[in-house]
């Protein structure tokens, strides 16, 4: 996630980038941190807990998967456990970022959580693991405080020492993905280190803690992210957002300037810098930053969506449709936008289009709760409309 700070129709929200990658600095600058401002962490922020196997996971390997591992070998045995509903029965759920043990217990997670869980099993089975950042269409979501832009990661499994030379070895690398990805995107995938995966995990968790108002643990998670991979610039961007929320604009600016020294075209950092400069009433500098931001990102994210919501609130459904459709051409994978298009078409009497977009909202929803809610609404939309009847004798 990366926090982006562009003026929206009603308010300015930071934007965070989840599960995306960048590299640059080899070591963080101590001047970016202020430990004295925060209480000690009350949750684990160490690297080990990301991949740590629980007792239940070890039991699953030794009992549930034992025969499949013997018959199919470690890699294919693990693949079958992930694929076949008779084993793990996994669900995609982006409501929280879970570590390996938590994802296994919930049998659900976002792409990063499921990658971490799979890697934990692979490590135990002596399978060599690789990680990739996959370039897919932008997936946007919003919370009360942030605009979120999600990236995507998957993992690869290569033969481990136990498998090389055995009858189970197929020689090639196996790609494990938890969302549908076209072949062109896989070809363009970029390799990531496990250090970067850990940094992504810590960054995502920090954003979630910030949403809950837990600034102390968010800070320590971000330090953990930067310690794991000093080149993961999104963590510095998130750190700046944390500082800004606390009113520490000097440190927020310092973190954002650090990002932009290493990546001058970083739209997320530049967007946040505009907000920081405005908070300090440095109008000339803020205006210059906005001009540069407009050059790099001509379109303001969610501007038409906000206008559509305003039109819907006043009952102007024709205007709402115009704004929502315009936003859709830019952000096709935002489930809330599809929900509001479904509502708009319903109000305009176009039930087929309403059902189409409600299905899109369901398919693109990031949490189990959202999918359940959209499924119910879709079922209602698909029910046949009651036909009027005539009564005689009156």
Steps between C-alpha positions, in 0.01 A plus 500: 500500500615852445329806634408747227391847584311656216210741559173313450158648445413508871826449687860401463596144581848349511558205266684185600651237274476138616718212386699694245874534463777748445870504582756767560674578830717238664454636853245727668592835644481518879366855469170358370415331831393629839470207742444727801167611357355147512432241769660154466329251270235274653495255210769308319680693230783253442563329170467146640129529581414564133585144390483314832311168483237434764448161661185463288701561182756236594222255577342575161827416326559182699146362490273654234765541232725203575360263237479769231860603565615140465303444181561835331819638651533820703421760233204333335372379835500859629343626178217247527439597862461862390287419197264227615215593731537170681812636666529865600181651350656845473306824453629835379448762771681835500344631821828452690857392424561169678826325573543135401346353815206744497426438132505124559266528799256724310544306174491844339714801421600757241757407235789594727366298794444191285846536345655519848306193617602301192863606540496386863388152393753499216785588734404211726491264199841619375350652186685796357271803496504807275274805508367722224324833462237465228385806306120484482231763455485738794268385778370788711316504830422759763469517874393782726854640505687375195474432130663162443668376183581130510775324311531125453761240589533127437766238563695234315606155619819342369616146581654470846791278600267211589336515158799535268570166334180341630220356290279794606722774358364672189805725475312824430389779730138497615310832532237527774244778463191566709315728257451457124790661313544498121814353349631837376499634856689194623762547231553861616521400868798635695693291750487607865721403789357349816622815675259703286214260574561548873511878453170489308344293777612744772387801295154353443461422868613851591225647282245277671621607844478866398140443398435384855677801650788283625783735405759345730487151349469649150827684554686191617361296212627763256843492662487122456409542133790739438738281698400200285542686170639856508420528128126454545395863455131446574585451867658848519191643333277331756726624778447854368125453513528379859701809594251725325210345690684586821568856384876443471527664160876554509568126526225425248663733249843353570372148424329613179805691378703184566265300274510759226880520501502134402186507283421853370187375318343340807142628478400368843779688676441817299128489579574468869756778480231736369293433811797547733593833339141621517481404867798729559339776289795499261274600214759574231680169549171310521383657174825407326468142626140488374609618155757220485243251627256608232770441239575150630138407575256713296192333641400535865410154639134463597396853400216378277407234754457770765291708259287195427441440871392862541260468206357177640448664840284772343312244287643609164555150366570607140789716617615222734512257207706744294757549775518133602541382140777752447679377814454140384702569185794589726450266797331181373589289805343690790217299652327796669477679165328196348261490796402862445458442127271209587299727732487773235381270223241355737364848571487563124303178444781311323496178698725297270780756516442530873544123545809504275677758714389340825666180379815699419489649851473148643783360287736789577422535871807466718338347809273207575253731673469721192453201270222365720325838504522538122388141445179567692432821305569320172254225593233764565567668166469170315164412647219536247303817543147445635237532228191714562174310535144607431220426739148464371176596663603854595 
